[in-house]
């Protein structure tokens, strides 16, 4: 999730074919290895110049981000993201919602998945999408427990495009997750500090990616809080998620998705990707931090 400690909490997913992601991984790994080299990319470390970026200058950091952003843009993933205001979440939802659902990740998790299915339907895509997210510990486990239930609440043409139960993987090993982190951070900056972005920004090249977004605004959060406060479930609320604010446009999104075909994604040596689905699109998602 992007935005822990910031004004915006954002979850993103990038979509592309399996075969394209496989080629992407070679290019991403080459960019990581370019001097000065890093073993993996995490935007949190890059911002703070710690761990992999310890001892770097700000210019060296920006040059590396620029290089990685160009690699991501080259492979042209479509991007879906869901976001909420931290202030509005803390004010409206956090005091009301049950403890197990109190982390904002879960509120973003299902709107992102449903929005991706809605986008596919609009575009005439008939292939279901599988989701791969970066590891979230117990929060991820709690989120995915509800998957079959929320899928059953959707209209048939939407549920048909929601693939297998989402899985979680180590972003140090599954390289597209690192790219999603980069994209999520860029989108959050677009929302919070639009005046800072220009053609010279390290991630400016990501502006041309196609994206869809869903903003869980104050009205939506109020509906959730009200239904919970009155002792009712949120089934009807989640059925309506695809109807809320959405943009189909060119511009920035955040996240990662793997595409169709049998070819497996290339990850770190010694790590075997478990995705062997034939014909499925896979989304790789992350939360920007």
C-alpha positions in Angstrom: 0.0 0.0 0.0 1.3 3.4 -0.8 0.9 6.2 1.7 1.4 4.8 5.2 2.0 8.0 7.2 0.9 10.2 4.2 -2.3 12.0 3.2 -3.3 9.4 0.6 -3.5 5.6 0.9 -3.2 4.0 -2.5 -3.3 0.4 -3.8 -2.3 -0.2 -7.4 -2.1 -3.0 -9.9 -0.3 -3.2 -13.3 -1.7 -5.4 -16.1 0.3 -7.1 -18.9 0.7 -10.4 -20.6 2.8 -13.1 -19.1 5.2 -13.1 -22.0 5.7 -9.4 -21.8 6.3 -9.5 -18.0 8.9 -12.2 -18.6 10.8 -9.9 -21.0 10.3 -7.0 -18.6 12.0 -8.9 -15.8 15.2 -9.2 -17.8 15.2 -5.5 -18.5 14.4 -4.6 -14.9 17.1 -6.7 -13.5 19.6 -5.1 -16.0 18.5 -1.7 -14.8 19.0 -2.7 -11.1 22.5 -4.0 -12.0 23.6 -0.8 -13.8 26.2 1.1 -11.8 25.6 2.2 -9.1 23.8 -1.1 -8.6 21.1 -2.2 -6.2 19.9 -5.7 -5.4 16.2 -4.7 -5.4 14.1 -1.5 -5.5 11.9 -0.1 -2.8 10.7 3.4 -3.0 10.7 3.9 0.7 14.4 3.2 0.8 15.1 5.3 -2.2 13.3 8.3 -0.7 15.2 8.1 2.6 18.5 7.1 1.0 18.8 4.1 3.3 19.7 0.4 2.9 20.2 -0.2 -0.9 20.5 3.5 -1.4 22.7 4.2 1.7 25.6 6.5 0.7 24.0 7.6 -2.5 23.5 11.3 -3.5 20.0 12.5 -4.3 21.0 12.9 -8.0 22.2 9.3 -8.2 18.9 8.1 -6.6 16.9 10.2 -9.1 18.9 8.8 -12.0 18.2 5.3 -10.9 14.5 6.0 -10.5 14.5 7.6 -14.0 16.1 4.5 -15.5 13.6 2.1 -13.8 10.6 4.2 -14.8 11.7 4.1 -18.4 11.9 0.3 -18.2 8.4 0.1 -16.8 7.0 2.6 -19.4 8.7 0.6 -22.2 6.6 -2.5 -21.5 3.3 -0.4 -21.3 1.3 -2.1 -18.6 -2.2 -0.8 -18.0 -2.7 0.4 -14.5 -5.6 0.2 -12.0 -5.6 1.8 -8.7 -7.8 2.5 -5.7 -7.2 5.3 -3.2 -8.7 7.0 -0.2 -7.8 10.0 2.0 -6.2 8.9 5.3 -7.8 11.8 7.1 -11.3 10.8 5.9 -10.6 7.1 6.7 -9.5 8.0 10.2 -12.4 10.3 10.8 -15.3 8.3 9.2 -14.5 4.6 9.1 -11.8 3.7 11.7 -14.0 4.3 14.8 -16.9 2.3 13.4 -15.6 -0.6 11.3 -14.9 -4.0 13.0 -11.4 -4.4 14.3 -10.5 -7.1 11.7 -11.4 -4.8 8.9 -9.9 -1.6 10.4 -6.8 -1.6 8.3 -7.5 0.5 5.1 -5.8 -2.1 3.0 -8.9 -4.3 3.0 -11.1 -1.4 2.0 -8.9 -0.8 -1.1 -8.3 -4.4 -1.9 -11.7 -5.3 -3.3 -12.5 -2.0 -5.1 -9.3 -2.5 -7.0 -10.1 -6.0 -8.0 -13.7 -5.1 -9.0 -12.6 -2.0 -10.9 -10.1 -4.1 -12.9 -13.0 -6.5 -13.9 -15.2 -3.5 -14.8 -12.4 -2.1 -17.0 -12.0 -5.4 -18.7 -15.7 -5.7 -19.4 -15.8 -2.2 -20.9 -12.9 -3.1 -23.1 -14.5 -6.3 -24.2 -11.8 -8.5 -22.6 -13.1 -12.0 -21.8 -10.1 -13.5 -20.1 -10.3 -13.6 -16.2 -7.6 -11.8 -14.2 -5.5 -13.3 -11.5 -3.9 -11.0 -8.9 -0.5 -11.2 -7.2 0.1 -8.7 -4.4 3.2 -8.0 -2.3 3.2 -9.7 1.1 1.1 -7.9 3.7 1.3 -10.4 6.6 -1.9 -11.0 8.6 -3.6 -8.1 6.8 -3.3 -9.8 3.5 -4.6 -13.1 5.0 -7.6 -11.3 6.4 -8.3 -9.6 3.1 -8.2 -12.7 0.9 -10.5 -14.7 3.3 -13.5 -12.7 1.9 -12.6 -13.2 -1.8 -15.1 -15.8 -2.7 -17.9 -14.0 -0.8 -17.3 -10.6 -2.5 -16.9 -12.3 -5.9 -20.4 -13.9 -5.4 -21.9 -10.4 -4.8 -20.9 -9.1 -8.2 -22.9 -9.1 -11.3 -22.2 -12.3 -13.4 -20.2 -10.5 -16.1 -18.0 -9.0 -13.4 -17.5 -12.1 -11.3 -16.6 -14.0 -14.5 -13.6 -11.7 -15.0 -12.4 -12.1 -11.4 -9.8 -14.9 -11.5 -8.4 -17.2 -8.9 -8.0 -16.2 -5.2 -5.3 -13.6 -5.0 -1.9 -14.6 -3.8 0.9 -12.7 -2.0 4.6 -12.9 -2.9 8.0 -11.4 -1.8 8.6 -8.2 -3.7 12.4 -8.7 -3.5 11.9 -11.9 -5.6 9.0 -11.1 -7.9 10.4 -8.1 -9.9 7.1 -6.7 -11.3 6.1 -5.9 -7.7 9.0 -3.5 -7.4 7.8 -1.8 -10.6 4.3 -1.5 -9.0 5.8 0.2 -6.0 7.3 2.8 -8.3 4.1 3.4 -10.1 2.1 3.6 -6.9 4.4 6.2 -5.5 4.2 8.3 -8.7 0.4 8.3 -8.6 0.3 9.3 -5.0 2.6 12.2 -5.8 0.2 13.2 -8.6 -2.7 13.3 -6.1 -0.9 15.0 -3.2 1.6 17.3 -4.9 0.6 17.8 -8.6 2.6 21.0 -8.8 5.9 19.1 -8.1 5.6 17.0 -11.2 7.0 18.1 -14.5 8.9 16.7 -17.5 12.1 16.6 -15.5 10.6 14.5 -12.6 12.2 11.0 -12.4 8.9 9.3 -13.0 7.5 11.7 -15.6 7.6 9.0 -18.3 4.9 7.1 -16.5 2.3 9.8 -17.3 1.6 8.2 -20.6 0.5 4.8 -19.2 -3.2 3.9 -19.6 -5.0 3.8 -16.3 -8.3 3.3 -14.5 -8.9 4.5 -11.0 -11.5 4.3 -8.2 -11.5 7.0 -5.5 -13.3 5.9 -2.4 -14.5 9.3 -1.4 -16.2 10.7 1.7 -19.6 9.7 0.4 -18.6 6.1 -0.1 -16.8 5.9 3.3 -19.9 7.3 5.0 -22.1 4.6 3.4 -19.7 1.9 4.8 -19.6 3.5 8.2 -23.3 4.0 8.4 -24.2 0.5 7.4 -21.8 -0.9 10.0 -23.0 1.5 12.7 -26.6 0.4 12.1 -25.7 -3.3 12.4 -26.0 -4.1 8.7 -23.5 -5.8 6.5 -21.7 -4.1 3.6 -22.8 -6.6 0.9 -24.9 -4.0 -1.0 -22.1 -1.4 -0.6 -19.6 -3.7 -2.2 -22.0 -4.6 -5.0 -22.0 -0.9 -5.9 -18.2 -0.4 -5.9 -18.0 -0.5 -9.8 -20.5 2.4 -9.9 -18.4 4.8 -8.0 -16.0 7.4 -9.3 -13.9 6.0 -12.1 -11.6 7.3 -14.9 -10.7 5.5 -18.1 -8.0 7.6 -19.6 -4.4 8.1 -20.4 -2.2 9.0 -17.5 -0.7 7.4 -14.5 -1.7 4.4 -12.5 0.1 2.2 -10.1 0.6 -1.5 -9.6 1.5 -4.7 -11.6 -0.4 -7.3 -13.5 0.9 -10.4 -15.4 -0.6 -11.4 -18.7 -1.9 -14.4 -20.6 0.0 -17.4 -21.8 1.8 -20.3 -20.3 5.2 -18.7 -20.1 6.3 -18.2 -16.6 7.5 -14.9 -15.2 11.2 -14.7 -14.6 12.0 -13.9 -11.0 15.2 -14.1 -8.9 17.4 -17.2 -9.3 16.1 -20.0 -7.2 12.6 -18.6 -7.0 9.9 -20.5 -8.9 6.8 -18.6 -9.8 3.8 -20.7 -9.1 1.6 -19.2 -11.8 1.0 -21.7 -14.6 -2.4 -20.6 -15.7 -3.2 -20.8 -19.4 -5.1 -17.9 -20.8 -5.4 -15.9 -17.6 -4.3 -12.3 -17.1 -2.5 -11.7 -13.8 -2.5 -8.5 -11.9 0.4 -7.7 -9.6 -0.6 -5.2 -6.9 1.1 -3.2 -4.2 0.4 -0.5 -1.8 2.7 2.5 -2.0 4.6 3.5 1.1 
